[in-house]
Amino acid sequence: MAQDNYGKGSIVYKILIVLLTAALVFSIYYPKKLWEEEARNTEVSHYRMSNIYNAALQYHRFHHQYTDSLEELIQFIKTDSSYHAYVDSMFSGPLDEVTAEFDSIKQVQIELDGFLQTISPLDTVAQDSLANRISEITYYVRRLRDKMQVIKDQLKAHPYAPTQTLDKAREVVERKDFFLQYEIIKNMIAQNKLQKALAASNKIRNNYETIIGYLRQTKAQLSNIFTLADSMYVCPTTRKPYKVTVIDTSAIKVFIVESPITREDSLAVARSFLKSTVGALKLKNHGRIENGVTSWESAN
């Protein structure tokens, strides 16, 4: 009988240990999950408000005034044919042009491979010719890098513009090893190490392929400006629409977009046992943008 009681007690203790362990794990990971989720929501919210502000800039470009209707703003971005034509004329052509120029440089690089195989390490004339060709190529690439920056500077004033993809193309040129490969080519040819020179040239061609790929992706993603407009509508935390305010007088024109999180939303979280007591979550307003000035950046 005593053995039965001991056995039952042992099972109870085991169950208690399992429950306490589960509670401990939950108390550690649940708050972390809540904080990380709200941190992501805050980041997404800032991104959406920035896109709303950019959309307002484009609306103002075509209507010479702001609108305090978020629905009207989104419909303009999604459906206005004049705006769509403007985006196409501003960016499709320049992206095609830069892409074609990089493709042309890639072909020059292929021709350079053939030239490398004809150079004798003792032929100083050919060595000088190689150095001149490389100088011309690198100058041209730097000019194209600047062209990509100009396109980005214009593109970033539009909502959901694919500037990150365009940045990836430019970052290839910005890498320390990009132009270093050309120095390797010159040094290896001077040392009569043709295969290493050709290997460096192959890396350069691969870089051009990568750049061209990102440029083509950028053009393909231009439609995101129109198709992703609906995602600007609501705050990811509360699922409530953002607040848009316009101050338009003879003296000033101000466009403001604000997070819809209110004191009541924060108090609702504070009253939640799971979110506040267990999760230690404190909900804060995600801020605002007023005429391009963000509250979260100016506060830092």
DRENTIMAR-837434 format. One record per residue: residue number from 1; x, y, z of N, C-alpha, C in turn. Coordinates in steps of 0.02 Angstrom, whole numbers. Layout:
N
- mimi,n.u,n.v,n.w,ca.u,ca.v,ca.w,c.u,c.v,c.w
- NUM,X,Y,Z,X,Y,Z,X,Y,Z .
...
***
This chain:
300
- mimi,n.u,n.v,n.w,ca.u,ca.v,ca.w,c.u,c.v,c.w
- 1,42,-60,0,0,0,0,44,63,0 .
- 2,96,59,42,142,116,45,178,124,-21 .
- 3,193,67,-53,226,71,-119,181,104,-170 .
- 4,115,88,-168,67,119,-216,65,195,-206 .
- 5,63,216,-142,61,288,-128,125,322,-152 .
- 6,181,286,-141,245,314,-163,247,322,-239 .
- 7,220,271,-273,218,273,-346,174,328,-372 .
- 8,117,338,-340,72,392,-360,104,460,-348 .
- 9,138,466,-290,172,529,-275,226,544,-325 .
- 10,261,492,-345,315,501,-394,287,527,-461 .
- 11,231,500,-482,200,522,-545,177,595,-540 .
- 12,149,613,-482,127,682,-472,186,730,-476 .
- 13,242,709,-443,301,752,-445,327,761,-516 .
- 14,326,706,-554,349,709,-623,306,756,-665 .
- 15,240,750,-653,194,794,-690,206,867,-671 .
- 16,217,880,-606,231,948,-583,295,975,-614 .
- 17,346,932,-618,409,953,-647,400,971,-721 .
- 18,363,929,-756,350,943,-827,312,1009,-835 .
- 19,261,1019,-793,221,1080,-797,263,1142,-781 .
- 20,304,1136,-728,346,1193,-709,398,1208,-762 .
- 21,425,1155,-794,473,1165,-848,441,1200,-907 .
- 22,380,1176,-924,343,1207,-979,328,1280,-964 .
- 23,309,1294,-902,294,1363,-882,356,1407,-886 .
- 24,413,1378,-866,476,1416,-869,495,1432,-940 .
- 25,490,1381,-984,506,1391,-1055,459,1444,-1085 .
- 26,394,1438,-1068,345,1486,-1093,361,1557,-1069 .
- 27,381,1563,-1006,395,1630,-977,456,1662,-1009 .
- 28,500,1620,-1036,560,1646,-1069,546,1665,-1142 .
- 29,514,1619,-1177,507,1628,-1250,446,1669,-1270 .
- 30,394,1669,-1229,334,1707,-1248,347,1782,-1249 .
- 31,379,1811,-1197,395,1883,-1202,440,1899,-1261 .
- 32,491,1856,-1273,536,1867,-1329,497,1869,-1395 .
- 33,450,1822,-1402,409,1819,-1462,367,1883,-1469 .
- 34,338,1906,-1415,297,1967,-1418,339,2028,-1436 .
- 35,397,2035,-1405,441,2093,-1417,465,2093,-1490 .
- 36,486,2035,-1513,511,2031,-1582,456,2047,-1632 .
- 37,396,2022,-1618,339,2035,-1663,322,2109,-1665 .
- 38,322,2141,-1607,306,2213,-1606,362,2254,-1636 .
- 39,425,2231,-1628,481,2266,-1660,474,2262,-1736 .
- 40,455,2204,-1761,443,2197,-1834,385,2240,-1855 .
- 41,332,2241,-1816,274,2282,-1833,292,2356,-1835 .
- 42,333,2377,-1788,355,2447,-1787,394,2464,-1850 .
- 43,439,2419,-1869,479,2430,-1930,435,2432,-1992 .
- 44,388,2385,-1996,342,2384,-2053,299,2447,-2054 .
- 45,278,2468,-1995,236,2528,-1990,273,2590,-2014 .
- 46,336,2596,-1995,377,2653,-2019,384,2651,-2095 .
- 47,394,2591,-2121,401,2583,-2193,336,2602,-2229 .
- 48,280,2581,-2201,215,2597,-2232,201,2672,-2229 .
- 49,216,2703,-2173,205,2775,-2168,250,2813,-2217 .
- 50,311,2789,-2225,356,2821,-2273,328,2815,-2344 .
- 51,299,2758,-2359,269,2749,-2425,207,2791,-2435 .
- 52,169,2799,-2382,111,2844,-2386,134,2915,-2400 .
- 53,187,2936,-2366,212,3004,-2378,237,3011,-2450 .
- 54,272,2961,-2475,295,2963,-2545,236,2964,-2594 .
- 55,185,2926,-2577,125,2927,-2619,94,2997,-2620 .
- 56,94,3030,-2562,67,3098,-2557,106,3146,-2601 .
- 57,173,3137,-2603,214,3180,-2646,195,3172,-2719 .
- 58,184,3111,-2739,165,3099,-2809,95,3124,-2825 .
- 59,50,3116,-2777,-18,3143,-2785,-14,3219,-2794 .
- 60,27,3251,-2753,35,3324,-2757,65,3345,-2823 .
- 61,111,3304,-2850,142,3320,-2915,89,3325,-2970 .
- 62,38,3283,-2966,-12,3281,-3019,-73,3324,-3004 .
- 63,-88,3337,-2941,-148,3374,-2923,-133,3443,-2893 .
- 64,-70,3457,-2879,-48,3521,-2850,-81,3534,-2782 .
- 65,-100,3480,-2749,-126,3485,-2681,-122,3416,-2649 .
- 66,-128,3415,-2582,-129,3351,-2546,-202,3329,-2536 .
- 67,-210,3265,-2520,-276,3240,-2501,-272,3210,-2431 .
- 68,-324,3221,-2392,-326,3191,-2325,-364,3124,-2326 .
- 69,-378,3099,-2385,-412,3034,-2392,-360,2981,-2411 .
- 70,-348,2935,-2365,-301,2881,-2378,-325,2837,-2435 .
- 71,-391,2827,-2438,-419,2786,-2492,-407,2818,-2560 .
- 72,-416,2883,-2564,-405,2918,-2628,-332,2916,-2648 .
- 73,-289,2922,-2599,-217,2920,-2612,-197,2852,-2640 .
- 74,-222,2799,-2609,-205,2731,-2631,-233,2718,-2701 .
- 75,-294,2739,-2713,-324,2729,-2780,-285,2767,-2833 .
- 76,-260,2826,-2817,-220,2863,-2864,-158,2823,-2884 .
- 77,-122,2797,-2835,-61,2758,-2849,-78,2696,-2890 .
- 78,-133,2663,-2872,-151,2600,-2905,-176,2609,-2977 .
- 79,-214,2662,-2989,-253,2664,-3051,-240,2723,-3097 .
- 80,-206,2775,-3075,-200,2835,-3116,-154,2822,-3176 .
- 81,-181,2823,-3235,-143,2806,-3295,-87,2856,-3309 .
- 82,-99,2919,-3294,-47,2970,-3305,13,2958,-3260 .
- 83,-1,2940,-3198,54,2926,-3151,92,2864,-3173 .
- 84,56,2812,-3195,89,2751,-3218,134,2765,-3279 .
- 85,109,2807,-3324,149,2824,-3383,211,2864,-3363 .
- 86,202,2907,-3313,258,2947,-3288,313,2902,-3259 .
- 87,294,2853,-3219,342,2807,-3189,379,2768,-3244 .
- 88,341,2746,-3294,372,2708,-3348,423,2751,-3387 .
- 89,404,2812,-3401,448,2856,-3440,509,2877,-3400 .
- 90,501,2883,-3334,556,2906,-3292,608,2851,-3279 .
- 91,586,2788,-3276,631,2737,-3251,643,2677,-3298 .
- 92,594,2658,-3337,604,2600,-3381,660,2612,-3431 .
- 93,657,2670,-3465,708,2687,-3515,778,2692,-3486 .
- 94,788,2732,-3432,854,2736,-3402,881,2669,-3377 .
- 95,838,2627,-3349,860,2561,-3326,881,2518,-3385 .
- 96,843,2521,-3440,861,2484,-3500,928,2508,-3527 .
- 97,938,2573,-3525,1000,2603,-3551,1061,2580,-3511 .
- 98,1055,2584,-3444,1112,2563,-3402,1124,2489,-3409 .
- 99,1071,2450,-3414,1078,2377,-3423,1115,2362,-3488 .
- 100,1096,2396,-3542,1128,2385,-3607,1202,2405,-3604 .
- 101,1217,2459,-3567,1287,2481,-3563,1329,2432,-3524 .
- 102,1302,2403,-3471,1339,2352,-3435,1348,2289,-3477 .
- 103,1297,2273,-3516,1304,2216,-3561,1358,2228,-3613 .
- 104,1363,2290,-3636,1415,2309,-3684,1484,2302,-3652 .
- 105,1491,2323,-3589,1555,2316,-3555,1573,2243,-3546 .
- 106,1523,2202,-3532,1536,2130,-3526,1565,2102,-3591 .
- 107,1539,2125,-3648,1566,2103,-3712,1638,2127,-3721 .
- 108,1652,2188,-3699,1720,2215,-3702,1767,2171,-3660 .
- 109,1741,2148,-3603,1781,2105,-3559,1798,2039,-3594 .
- 110,1751,2013,-3631,1763,1951,-3669,1817,1962,-3721 .
- 111,1813,2019,-3755,1865,2036,-3805,1933,2045,-3771 .
- 112,1932,2073,-3710,1995,2083,-3674,2029,2016,-3658 .
- 113,1989,1964,-3646,2017,1898,-3634,2060,1875,-3693 .
- 114,2034,1888,-3753,2073,1870,-3813,2137,1909,-3818 .
- 115,2134,1973,-3800,2193,2015,-3803,2246,1992,-3752 .
- 116,2224,1970,-3693,2270,1947,-3641,2314,1889,-3666 .
- 117,2285,1848,-3708,2320,1789,-3731,2373,1805,-3785 .
- 118,2375,1867,-3807,2423,1886,-3858,2482,1926,-3830 .
- 119,2478,1943,-3765,2528,1988,-3736,2588,1948,-3709 .
- 120,2647,1970,-3727,2708,1943,-3699,2728,1985,-3639 .
- 121,2751,1953,-3585,2771,1991,-3525,2828,2040,-3538 .
- 122,2862,2031,-3594,2918,2076,-3611,2896,2132,-3659 .
- 123,2833,2128,-3682,2808,2178,-3730,2779,2237,-3691 .
- 124,2818,2288,-3681,2797,2346,-3641,2742,2386,-3676 .
- 125,2744,2386,-3743,2692,2422,-3781,2624,2391,-3768 .
- 126,2622,2323,-3772,2559,2287,-3759,2537,2296,-3687 .
- 127,2585,2297,-3640,2569,2308,-3570,2537,2376,-3560 .
- 128,2565,2426,-3592,2538,2494,-3587,2468,2497,-3618 .
- 129,2459,2462,-3673,2394,2460,-3706,2342,2428,-3660 .
- 130,2362,2374,-3626,2317,2341,-3578,2297,2389,-3522 .
- 131,2346,2424,-3496,2333,2471,-3441,2284,2526,-3463 .
- 132,2293,2550,-3524,2248,2602,-3551,2177,2575,-3559 .
- 133,2171,2514,-3585,2105,2485,-3594,2070,2477,-3527 .
- 134,2107,2453,-3478,2078,2444,-3412,2057,2511,-3381 .
- 135,2098,2562,-3391,2081,2629,-3365,2016,2654,-3397 .
- 136,2007,2643,-3462,1946,2663,-3497,1885,2626,-3470 .
- 137,1894,2560,-3459,1838,2519,-3435,1818,2542,-3364 .
- 138,1867,2550,-3320,1850,2569,-3251,1819,2638,-3247 .
- 139,1841,2683,-3289,1811,2750,-3292,1737,2744,-3313 .
- 140,1724,2703,-3362,1656,2694,-3389,1611,2662,-3336 .
- 141,1639,2613,-3299,1599,2580,-3247,1582,2628,-3191 .
- 142,1629,2670,-3171,1616,2720,-3119,1561,2769,-3142 .
- 143,1562,2786,-3205,1510,2830,-3232,1441,2796,-3228 .
- 144,1439,2732,-3243,1376,2695,-3239,1353,2687,-3166 .
- 145,1401,2680,-3121,1384,2678,-3050,1349,2742,-3030 .
- 146,1373,2798,-3053,1342,2863,-3037,1273,2869,-3069 .
- 147,1265,2840,-3129,1199,2840,-3161,1149,2801,-3119 .
- 148,1171,2744,-3092,1126,2705,-3050,1105,2744,-2988 .
- 149,1151,2783,-2960,1135,2824,-2902,1084,2878,-2919 .
- 150,1090,2907,-2977,1042,2958,-2999,972,2928,-3005 .
- 151,969,2868,-3035,904,2834,-3043,875,2820,-2974 .
- 152,917,2796,-2928,892,2781,-2861,866,2843,-2826 .
- 153,903,2899,-2831,883,2961,-2798,814,2984,-2822 .
- 154,800,2973,-2886,734,2991,-2913,681,2940,-2894 .
- 155,702,2877,-2892,655,2822,-2880,630,2821,-2808 .
- 156,672,2841,-2761,655,2834,-2690,599,2881,-2668 .
- 157,578,2927,-2710,522,2971,-2693,455,2940,-2711 .
- 158,456,2876,-2732,394,2841,-2750,381,2786,-2699 .
- 159,317,2771,-2686,302,2717,-2637,321,2649,-2665 .
- 160,346,2607,-2621,365,2538,-2638,410,2534,-2699 .
- 161,453,2584,-2707,501,2583,-2762,555,2530,-2748 .
- 162,577,2494,-2799,626,2439,-2789,697,2464,-2781 .
- 163,707,2512,-2736,774,2541,-2726,823,2491,-2696 .
- 164,798,2443,-2656,844,2395,-2626,875,2350,-2678 .
- 165,837,2331,-2728,864,2290,-2782,914,2329,-2823 .
- 166,899,2392,-2836,946,2435,-2873,1010,2445,-2832 .
- 167,1002,2450,-2766,1061,2457,-2723,1107,2397,-2729 .
- 168,1077,2338,-2736,1118,2277,-2742,1162,2279,-2804 .
- 169,1135,2308,-2858,1174,2314,-2919,1233,2362,-2908 .
- 170,1218,2418,-2875,1271,2468,-2863,1322,2442,-2813 .
- 171,1301,2403,-2765,1346,2377,-2714,1399,2330,-2743 .
- 172,1383,2297,-2799,1433,2254,-2831,1493,2296,-2852 .
- 173,1479,2355,-2882,1533,2399,-2904,1570,2429,-2844 .
- 174,1534,2438,-2788,1564,2468,-2729,1609,2420,-2690 .
- 175,1603,2355,-2704,1644,2307,-2668,1719,2320,-2680 .
- 176,1759,2309,-2628,1830,2323,-2633,1864,2281,-2687 .
- 177,1840,2220,-2697,1874,2175,-2744,1854,2188,-2817 .
- 178,1805,2232,-2829,1782,2240,-2898,1838,2266,-2943 .
- 179,1864,2324,-2928,1917,2353,-2969,1985,2320,-2955 .
- 180,1991,2286,-2897,2052,2250,-2882,2067,2196,-2933 .
- 181,2013,2166,-2960,2022,2113,-3010,2060,2139,-3071 .
- 182,2049,2202,-3089,2085,2230,-3146,2159,2238,-3130 .
- 183,2175,2256,-3068,2245,2260,-3048,2278,2191,-3050 .
- 184,2239,2141,-3030,2265,2072,-3032,2280,2052,-3104 .
- 185,2236,2071,-3151,2247,2054,-3221,2314,2084,-3244 .
- 186,2324,2148,-3230,2387,2180,-3252,2448,2147,-3221 .
- 187,2444,2132,-3156,2501,2103,-3122,2516,2032,-3147 .
- 188,2463,1993,-3157,2473,1924,-3179,2501,1921,-3250 .
- 189,2479,1966,-3293,2506,1968,-3361,2580,1987,-3359 .
- 190,2597,2035,-3317,2667,2056,-3311,2711,1999,-3286 .
- 191,2680,1954,-3246,2718,1897,-3219,2711,1834,-3261 .
- 192,2680,1842,-3320,2671,1786,-3366,2628,1730,-3335 .
- 193,2577,1750,-3298,2531,1702,-3267,2462,1712,-3299 .
- 194,2456,1689,-3360,2396,1701,-3400,2333,1672,-3367 .
- 195,2336,1611,-3341,2276,1579,-3314,2248,1618,-3254 .
- 196,2292,1645,-3213,2268,1685,-3156,2237,1751,-3180 .
- 197,2265,1779,-3234,2236,1840,-3263,2167,1826,-3291 .
- 198,2160,1769,-3325,2095,1750,-3353,2045,1734,-3298 .
- 199,2068,1705,-3243,2023,1691,-3186,1995,1756,-3157 .
- 200,2039,1807,-3151,2016,1872,-3127,1966,1903,-3175 .
- 201,1979,1896,-3240,1934,1922,-3291,1866,1887,-3288 .
- 202,1867,1822,-3273,1805,1785,-3268,1763,1809,-3208 .
- 203,1797,1826,-3153,1762,1854,-3095,1728,1920,-3113 .
- 204,1764,1960,-3154,1736,2024,-3175,1673,2013,-3217 .
- 205,1676,1966,-3264,1617,1952,-3306,1559,1929,-3263 .
- 206,1573,1887,-3213,1520,1864,-3168,1490,1924,-3130 .
- 207,1532,1971,-3111,1506,2031,-3078,1459,2070,-3124 .
- 208,1478,2076,-3187,1435,2110,-3235,1368,2074,-3243 .
- 209,1371,2007,-3244,1309,1968,-3249,1264,1981,-3189 .
- 210,1295,1985,-3130,1256,1998,-3069,1224,2067,-3072 .
- 211,1262,2116,-3093,1236,2185,-3098,1177,2187,-3147 .
- 212,1187,2157,-3205,1134,2156,-3256,1072,2122,-3230 .
- 213,1081,2067,-3192,1024,2032,-3164,984,2076,-3115 .
- 214,1019,2112,-3072,985,2156,-3024,951,2214,-3060 .
- 215,982,2240,-3113,950,2295,-3150,886,2271,-3183 .
- 216,887,2211,-3210,826,2185,-3241,772,2172,-3189 .
- 217,793,2148,-3130,745,2138,-3076,713,2205,-3055 .
- 218,755,2256,-3052,730,2322,-3033,675,2345,-3081 .
- 219,688,2337,-3145,637,2358,-3194,573,2316,-3186 .
- 220,582,2250,-3176,523,2206,-3168,483,2224,-3106 .
- 221,517,2250,-3054,484,2267,-2991,454,2337,-2990 .
- 222,461,2375,-3044,430,2441,-3046,355,2438,-3035 .
- 223,324,2384,-3056,251,2378,-3047,232,2373,-2974 .
- 224,280,2356,-2929,266,2354,-2857,239,2421,-2833 .
- 225,262,2475,-2865,240,2542,-2846,164,2545,-2848 .
- 226,134,2511,-2896,61,2513,-2904,26,2456,-2867 .
- 227,53,2396,-2874,18,2336,-2849,21,2329,-2773 .
- 228,71,2358,-2740,77,2351,-2667,45,2409,-2629 .
- 229,12,2453,-2665,-17,2513,-2633,-66,2496,-2578 .
- 230,-105,2442,-2586,-154,2424,-2535,-123,2410,-2467 .
- 231,-61,2387,-2467,-28,2369,-2404,-11,2430,-2362 .
- 232,-18,2490,-2390,-6,2551,-2352,-63,2566,-2303 .
- 233,-119,2532,-2311,-180,2554,-2279,-180,2548,-2203 .
- 234,-160,2489,-2176,-170,2478,-2105,-105,2467,-2067 .
- 235,-108,2484,-2003,-53,2471,-1956,-50,2396,-1942 .
- 236,8,2364,-1945,12,2292,-1934,-4,2271,-1862 .
- 237,1,2317,-1814,-13,2300,-1745,-87,2301,-1729 .
- 238,-121,2354,-1750,-192,2363,-1732,-239,2346,-1788 .
- 239,-213,2340,-1849,-254,2329,-1910,-302,2388,-1921 .
- 240,-285,2446,-1895,-324,2507,-1906,-289,2550,-1958 .
- 241,-327,2588,-1999,-295,2630,-2050,-255,2687,-2020 .
- 242,-203,2707,-2055,-162,2763,-2033,-201,2828,-2036 .
- 243,-181,2876,-1995,-215,2941,-1994,-178,2989,-2041 .
- 244,-215,3020,-2084,-187,3067,-2132,-218,3136,-2120 .
- 245,-175,3187,-2113,-198,3255,-2101,-165,3302,-2151 .
- 246,-204,3349,-2177,-178,3399,-2223,-192,3468,-2196 .
- 247,-141,3509,-2192,-149,3580,-2174,-130,3620,-2237 .
- 248,-179,3652,-2266,-168,3687,-2330,-196,3757,-2324 .
- 249,-152,3805,-2316,-173,3875,-2312,-133,3915,-2363 .
- 250,-146,3978,-2366,-109,4021,-2413,-36,4026,-2393 .
- 251,-21,4011,-2329,48,4018,-2304,86,3953,-2306 .
- 252,54,3898,-2288,89,3834,-2283,49,3776,-2312 .
- 253,85,3725,-2331,54,3661,-2350,90,3606,-2311 .
- 254,52,3568,-2271,82,3517,-2229,44,3452,-2239 .
- 255,81,3397,-2248,51,3331,-2251,78,3290,-2193 .
- 256,32,3260,-2154,51,3222,-2095,20,3152,-2099 .
- 257,61,3101,-2087,34,3033,-2081,56,3008,-2012 .
- 258,7,2978,-1976,20,2958,-1907,0,2886,-1895 .
- 259,34,2855,-1848,14,2788,-1824,-54,2793,-1792 .
- 260,-98,2743,-1803,-165,2745,-1773,-168,2718,-1702 .
- 261,-112,2698,-1674,-111,2670,-1606,-128,2725,-1556 .
- 262,-180,2714,-1517,-204,2763,-1469,-186,2742,-1397 .
- 263,-200,2787,-1350,-189,2772,-1279,-232,2713,-1258 .
- 264,-292,2708,-1287,-337,2653,-1271,-307,2586,-1293 .
- 265,-274,2586,-1352,-241,2524,-1375,-186,2504,-1327 .
- 266,-147,2552,-1303,-93,2538,-1256,-121,2512,-1190 .
- 267,-177,2542,-1167,-207,2520,-1104,-236,2450,-1110 .
- 268,-262,2433,-1169,-290,2366,-1180,-235,2314,-1173 .
- 269,-176,2329,-1198,-119,2284,-1190,-99,2281,-1117 .
- 270,-97,2339,-1083,-78,2341,-1012,-126,2301,-969 .
- 271,-190,2297,-988,-239,2259,-950,-237,2184,-965 .
- 272,-202,2165,-1018,-198,2095,-1037,-147,2058,-993 .
- 273,-170,2007,-958,-125,1969,-913,-69,1937,-953 .
- 274,-86,1905,-1009,-35,1871,-1049,15,1920,-1079 .
- 275,-11,1973,-1110,34,2019,-1146,73,2064,-1098 .
- 276,41,2088,-1046,74,2137,-1002,111,2103,-945 .
- 277,76,2060,-908,106,2029,-848,156,1975,-868 .
- 278,134,1929,-910,179,1874,-930,228,1897,-983 .
- 279,203,1932,-1033,245,1952,-1090,283,2016,-1080 .
- 280,267,2054,-1029,300,2118,-1015,301,2164,-1075 .
- 281,247,2162,-1114,243,2204,-1174,212,2271,-1158 .
- 282,242,2324,-1183,214,2391,-1178,205,2418,-1249 .
- 283,143,2431,-1267,128,2454,-1335,135,2530,-1339 .
- 284,175,2552,-1388,185,2624,-1399,164,2643,-1469 .
- 285,143,2706,-1476,127,2733,-1542,189,2731,-1586 .
- 286,180,2713,-1650,237,2704,-1695,263,2770,-1724 .
- 287,232,2825,-1707,258,2889,-1729,222,2920,-1788 .
- 288,255,2968,-1820,223,3006,-1874,275,3034,-1921 .
- 289,251,3055,-1979,293,3092,-2027,257,3157,-2043 .
- 290,292,3212,-2035,264,3277,-2052,309,3311,-2102 .
- 291,283,3319,-2163,322,3349,-2217,392,3319,-2225 .
- 292,394,3253,-2220,457,3218,-2231,499,3207,-2170 .
- 293,482,3239,-2114,521,3231,-2052,490,3176,-2010 .
- 294,528,3124,-1996,502,3067,-1958,515,3076,-1884 .
- 295,465,3061,-1843,472,3070,-1771,522,3021,-1742 .
- 296,528,2961,-1771,573,2911,-1742,647,2926,-1757 .
- 297,660,2960,-1812,730,2978,-1826,749,3042,-1790 .
- 298,704,3090,-1787,720,3154,-1754,727,3145,-1678 .
- 299,697,3090,-1652,701,3077,-1580,768,3047,-1561 .
- 300,805,3019,-1610,869,2987,-1596,926,3037,-1592 .
***
